[in-house]
Amino acid sequence: MISILCPTRKRPDKFRRMVESVVETAKNGVEIVYYVDSDDHSYDDVFDGMFPIATRGFQGARITMSDMWNRLIPHANGELLMNSDDDCVFRTPGWNEMVEQVFDKCPDKILLCYGDDGGPNGKNFATHPIVHRRWIETIGYFAGPGFSADFADTWPQDVADMIGRKKLLPFVTEHLHYLWNKAPDDEVYRETRARMARDNTRFLYLTKKDERSRDAAKLRAVMDHSWKVQS
């Protein structure tokens, strides 16, 4: 089963749209686990569990964006975990079966796969990466920890590139982002830019290259090196 991990803030309508797109495109075996800040009451009527899919929400203190993804892991039931956003829409029927099939072929389960996010670099940049729980158990987390804005998705795919275990699959998880004129520039995007500037997350990411190298070394130690990702 795939557990979709989704932090969301002040966007209950977009969150509902994301959930509905999963319902419309996924076959059996998908759940959604989401995190809402405790000061955000716009989701009060979303916690009623009325979605036609296994969906569980958790509220907590406002922490960094990447730490929200990691905080959701213990609440997920799936062997496969996916980082998602509330401004994502799943477009391809049967996408989850494609994911399960490629992991079935990977003997050690150390693999990061993703779909095209519909952006200018969507076929190369894994905006919504998916890994097996064994990946997380090996290094201790999914998203790069401590990033208040951006780089949560960059971290695992950079590690995947280091070990040669990153694979694009033929499905679309469209990121309806304002940068690509697919959404208005709302309060959440503005908050994100402010946090990114305040915390200088780009510089922080550069300072943690050694940590990513250690993650890659841990994953290599449990890999079956006779198996290669097929193009």
Salt bridges, closest charged atoms under 4 A:
ASP13 OD1 - ARG16 NH1 3.23
GLU31 OE1 - ARG56 NH1 2.86
ASP37 OD2 - ARG9 NH1 2.71
ASP37 OD2 - ARG62 NE 3.57
ASP39 OD1 - ARG9 NH1 3.23
ASP44 OD2 - HIS41 ND1 3.81
ASP45 OD1 - ARG16 NH2 3.16
GLU79 OE1 - HIS132 NE2 3.70
ASP85 OD2 - HIS128 NE2 2.91
ASP85 OD2 - HIS175 NE2 3.97
ASP86 OD1 - ARG11 NH1 2.85
ASP87 OD2 - ARG11 NH1 3.96
ASP87 OD1 - HIS175 NE2 3.06
ASP108 OD1 - ARG165 NH1 2.86
ASP116 OD2 - LYS123 NZ 2.86
ASP161 OD2 - LYS166 NZ 3.69
GLU174 OE1 - ARG91 NE 2.79
GLU174 OE2 - LYS182 NZ 2.79
ASP185 OD2 - ARG193 NH2 3.00
ASP186 OD2 - ARG11 NE 2.97
ASP186 OD2 - LYS14 NZ 3.61
GLU187 OE2 - LYS10 NZ 2.64
GLU191 OE1 - ARG9 NE 3.05
GLU191 OE2 - LYS10 NZ 3.44
GLU191 OE1 - ARG62 NH2 3.17
ASP199 OD1 - ARG198 NE 2.73
GLU211 OE2 - LYS208 NZ 3.30
